[in-house]
């Protein structure tokens, strides 16, 4: 998975668990597509400090996924539901699968 996409997915799931500065730095790169130099300027820090903060935020996001596994579990559920969908043509089952996906926000 592309690093920026992976960062965005992890941030969507775990961004609220980051401290304020890490969250802001991650948002700059994900939402605003800012370079490290631009982030440093916006935050009044060096490019290297921005890089260090982003690295720590990335490490934290990966740590949360390793410990909690929300993304991994979500993908497993999504895959299982798709397998069931492919094995049946029963409209009632397909309808129930859609309801489950909707409830789980898949």
C-alpha positions in Angstrom: 0.0 0.0 0.0 1.3 3.5 -0.8 2.8 5.2 2.2 0.5 8.2 2.0 -2.6 6.0 1.6 -1.5 3.8 4.6 -0.9 6.9 6.7 -4.4 8.3 5.8 -6.1 5.0 6.6 -4.3 4.7 9.9 -5.0 8.3 10.7 -8.7 7.9 10.0 -8.8 5.1 12.5 -6.4 6.2 15.2 -5.7 9.9 14.6 -7.7 11.0 17.7 -5.2 9.0 19.8 -2.3 11.1 18.8 -1.2 14.1 20.9 -2.3 17.5 19.5 1.0 18.4 17.8 1.4 14.9 16.2 -2.2 15.1 15.0 -1.7 18.5 13.5 1.5 17.5 11.7 -0.2 14.4 10.3 -3.1 16.5 9.1 -0.8 18.8 7.3 0.7 15.9 5.3 -2.6 14.0 4.7 -5.2 16.7 4.3 -3.2 19.7 3.2 -0.4 17.8 1.3 2.2 20.1 2.8 5.9 19.4 2.5 8.1 19.1 5.6 9.5 22.5 4.9 6.0 24.0 4.7 5.0 22.2 7.9 8.2 23.5 9.6 7.4 27.1 8.5 3.7 26.8 9.6 4.7 25.4 13.0 7.8 27.6 13.6 10.1 24.6 13.7 12.8 23.2 11.5 12.2 20.8 8.6 14.0 18.1 10.6 11.8 18.7 13.7 8.7 18.4 11.4 10.2 15.1 10.0 10.8 13.8 13.5 7.3 14.6 14.6 5.8 13.0 11.5 7.9 9.9 12.1 6.8 9.6 15.7 3.1 10.1 14.6 3.5 7.4 12.0 5.2 5.0 14.5 2.3 5.6 17.0 -0.3 5.0 14.4 1.4 1.7 13.4 1.7 0.7 17.0 -2.0 1.3 17.6 -2.9 -0.9 14.7 -0.5 -3.6 15.8 -2.0 -3.6 19.3 -5.7 -3.0 18.5 -5.9 -4.5 14.9 -9.1 -2.5 14.0 -8.1 -2.2 10.4 -7.0 -5.8 10.1 -10.3 -7.0 11.7 -12.4 -4.7 9.5 -10.7 -6.1 6.4 -11.2 -9.7 7.6 -15.0 -9.0 8.2 -15.3 -7.3 4.8 -13.6 -10.3 3.1 -15.8 -12.8 4.9 -19.0 -10.9 4.0 -17.8 -10.8 0.4 -17.1 -14.5 0.4 -20.6 -15.2 1.7 -22.1 -12.9 -0.9 -20.3 -14.8 -3.7 -21.6 -18.1 -2.4 -25.2 -17.2 -2.4 -27.9 -16.0 -4.7 -30.5 -15.8 -2.0 -31.9 -12.3 -1.9 -32.7 -12.5 1.8 -29.1 -13.4 2.6 -27.8 -10.6 0.3 -30.1 -8.1 2.0 -28.9 -9.2 5.4 -25.3 -8.8 4.3 -26.0 -5.3 3.1 -27.5 -4.5 6.5 -24.5 -5.8 8.3 -22.1 -3.8 6.1 -24.2 -0.7 6.7 -24.3 -1.2 10.4 -20.5 -1.8 10.6 -19.9 1.1 8.2 -18.0 -1.1 5.8 
